[in-house]
Amino acid sequence: MSTFSGIWVPLVTPFNQGEIDFPALSSLCHHVMKQGVAGVVVCGTTGEAPMLSDEEQLQVLDVVLSVVPGEKVMMGLSGTHLPSVLAMQQAITQRPIAAILLPAPYYIRPSQAALEVWFTELADKSSVPIVVYNVPYRTGIHLELETLRRLAKHPRIVAIKDCGGSHDLTCSLIADGELDVMSGEDGQILSTLCMGGTGAIAASSHIFPEKFVALVKQVEAGDLAAARKNFFELMPMIRLMFSAPNPAAIKFALSLDGMMKNELRAPLLPAPVNVEEAVKDYLNSVSR
Ligand SMILES: O=C(O)C1=N[C@H](C(=O)O)C[C@H](O)C1
């Protein structure tokens, strides 16, 4: 089995009056792991990583590692100042983690050649595997197929979180068989799994994680009828979770269960009232 497979939950970072709510984070880790997910991602987009200091990010990682075994923990790392990113990588990899989740440097829009140099430099200096996070609508730059194919030759670049939005790119990478391809687009989990993708890093899997876990098993077992039924039932929830800037709707849903406060850090805001009402109505309408 691939190392990077199944459902990985990109954890939200709970806050309480501006501070990180570590007890809520710890309970959230227990909750999702109990539902059988393969692992968790710390300080991804959903974890509001850009709004945490480096010190806070390491504190969040340490609390997660006190609950979840290191081989089930992936840590996000992003930035544009190479020495700072390398220093953070050094600090992160002193902890026992499964991988680093690494997006392209945002805002700068480097060339493909420059992106290759950036990822290679970080992979060369990493003691743990790298999962490439291709998320052009956030970073401003696409990692093109030929760039990814060259990066896949690096012994530590082992998987991709695929949010590129190109069916052709996803297909080609899966057909190559060089990288574990994990869907990073929640609406594309079923299609990616059916094509031979290994799993998903899905923010919406905070809600009903057991149903996402079942989806992977249904596809693995070749039970496409059950997989489709399950996925089509999840789709309204997935759409709702992204109807406000992520992770506002997810935090609201989790706050309804008393798992954390409905609090985000600026420049994010809680979901607007109409989204909160829709989430509440949806969750009341399904058996929980
Ligand atoms: O934090 C993540 O990892 C994810 N982020 C995506 C995003 O909002 O860009 C969504 C995906 O479900 C997981």
Ligand as a Chemical Component Dictionary entry (heavy atoms), coordinates in Angstrom:
data_LIG
# 
_chem_comp.id                   LIG 
_chem_comp.type                 NON-POLYMER 
_chem_comp.pdbx_formal_charge   0 
_chem_comp.three_letter_code    LIG 
# 
loop_
_chem_comp_atom.comp_id 
_chem_comp_atom.atom_id 
_chem_comp_atom.alt_atom_id 
_chem_comp_atom.type_symbol 
_chem_comp_atom.charge 
_chem_comp_atom.model_Cartn_x 
_chem_comp_atom.model_Cartn_y 
_chem_comp_atom.model_Cartn_z 
_chem_comp_atom.pdbx_ordinal 
LIG O1 O1 O 0 -5.752 22.677 4.291  1  
LIG C1 C1 C 0 -5.796 21.913 3.343  2  
LIG O2 O2 O 0 -4.906 21.084 3.208  3  
LIG C2 C2 C 0 -6.885 22.000 2.362  4  
LIG N1 N1 N 0 -7.060 23.109 1.826  5  
LIG C3 C3 C 0 -7.854 23.303 0.691  6  
LIG C4 C4 C 0 -8.024 24.773 0.551  7  
LIG O3 O3 O 0 -8.894 25.389 1.176  8  
LIG O4 O4 O 0 -7.232 25.322 -0.189 9  
LIG C5 C5 C 0 -9.077 22.494 0.749  10 
LIG C6 C6 C 0 -8.771 21.083 0.978  11 
LIG O5 O5 O 0 -9.942 20.427 1.326  12 
LIG C7 C7 C 0 -7.741 20.867 2.036  13 
# 
loop_
_chem_comp_bond.comp_id 
_chem_comp_bond.atom_id_1 
_chem_comp_bond.atom_id_2 
_chem_comp_bond.value_order 
_chem_comp_bond.pdbx_ordinal 
LIG O1 C1 DOUB 1  
LIG C1 O2 SING 2  
LIG C1 C2 SING 3  
LIG C2 N1 DOUB 4  
LIG C2 C7 SING 5  
LIG N1 C3 SING 6  
LIG C3 C4 SING 7  
LIG C3 C5 SING 8  
LIG C4 O3 DOUB 9  
LIG C4 O4 SING 10 
LIG C5 C6 SING 11 
LIG C6 O5 SING 12 
LIG C6 C7 SING 13 
# 
